[in-house]
Amino acid sequence: MPNPMPNAGFDWWVPPTIARGQRRSERHLTFKTARIVAANHDYSLECVVLNVSQHGACVLVPTGSRVEDHFTLFIDGDDEPHSC
């Protein structure tokens, strides 16, 4: 498990990555803050978007966080929400 981020107060879980050769499009490093909102809007969760591509993103969430299969991602600075 990675070390906690400085001053964050909790650990971050980094999901397993897909081998670069299997990706459909190139990822671009972003490191932006964001918020995950559940499809039924019963909770939201602060997160960090590490990188994005045309077909996906690597999103870091605090260890033990509940993330549903379908959610909306609001990336700080983006005008449109992203259905995930």
C-alpha positions as CSV (number, residue, x, y, z in Angstrom):
1,M,0.0,0.0,0.0
2,P,1.4,3.4,-0.9
3,N,2.3,5.9,1.8
4,P,-0.3,8.5,2.7
5,M,-0.3,11.7,0.8
6,P,1.2,14.6,2.8
7,N,-1.4,16.2,5.1
8,A,-4.2,14.2,3.6
9,G,-5.1,12.3,6.8
10,F,-5.7,8.9,5.0
11,D,-4.2,6.4,2.6
12,W,-4.9,6.3,-1.1
13,W,-5.7,3.1,-3.0
14,V,-4.2,3.0,-6.5
15,P,-6.1,0.6,-8.8
16,P,-4.1,-2.0,-10.8
17,T,-3.2,-0.5,-14.2
18,I,-3.8,-2.0,-17.6
19,A,-0.6,-2.8,-19.5
20,R,0.2,0.1,-21.9
21,G,0.0,-2.1,-25.0
22,Q,-3.7,-3.0,-24.1
23,R,-5.0,0.6,-23.9
24,R,-7.2,1.9,-26.7
25,S,-5.9,5.4,-26.4
26,E,-2.9,7.2,-24.9
27,R,-3.2,8.5,-21.3
28,H,-2.3,12.1,-20.4
29,L,-1.1,13.0,-16.9
30,T,-3.5,15.5,-15.2
31,F,-3.4,15.1,-11.4
32,K,-6.7,17.1,-10.9
33,T,-9.0,17.0,-7.9
34,A,-12.5,15.7,-8.6
35,R,-15.7,14.4,-7.0
36,I,-17.4,11.1,-7.6
37,V,-21.2,11.3,-7.2
38,A,-23.2,8.0,-7.1
39,A,-25.7,7.3,-9.8
40,N,-28.5,7.5,-7.2
41,H,-27.0,10.6,-5.6
42,D,-26.9,9.0,-2.1
43,Y,-23.2,9.9,-1.6
44,S,-20.3,11.8,-3.1
45,L,-16.6,11.2,-2.6
46,E,-13.5,13.4,-3.1
47,C,-10.9,11.9,-5.4
48,V,-7.9,12.7,-7.6
49,V,-7.7,12.1,-11.3
50,L,-4.2,10.9,-12.1
51,N,-4.5,10.6,-15.9
52,V,-7.2,10.6,-18.6
53,S,-7.6,9.3,-22.1
54,Q,-10.4,9.3,-24.7
55,H,-11.6,6.0,-23.3
56,G,-11.0,6.2,-19.5
57,A,-9.1,7.6,-16.5
58,C,-7.1,6.6,-13.5
59,V,-9.0,7.8,-10.4
60,L,-7.5,7.6,-7.0
61,V,-9.9,7.2,-4.0
62,P,-9.2,6.9,-0.3
63,T,-8.7,3.3,0.9
64,G,-11.9,1.6,1.9
65,S,-14.1,4.0,-0.1
66,R,-17.3,2.7,-1.6
67,V,-17.5,3.3,-5.4
68,E,-20.4,2.0,-7.4
69,D,-20.1,0.5,-10.9
70,H,-21.9,3.6,-12.4
71,F,-21.2,7.1,-11.2
72,T,-20.7,10.7,-12.4
73,L,-17.2,12.2,-12.2
74,F,-17.0,16.0,-11.7
75,I,-13.4,17.1,-12.5
76,D,-12.5,20.5,-11.0
77,G,-12.0,22.9,-13.9
78,D,-14.0,20.9,-16.5
79,D,-17.3,22.3,-17.7
80,E,-19.1,19.0,-18.2
81,P,-19.6,16.0,-15.9
82,H,-18.3,12.6,-17.0
83,S,-20.6,9.5,-16.9
84,C,-18.6,6.5,-15.7
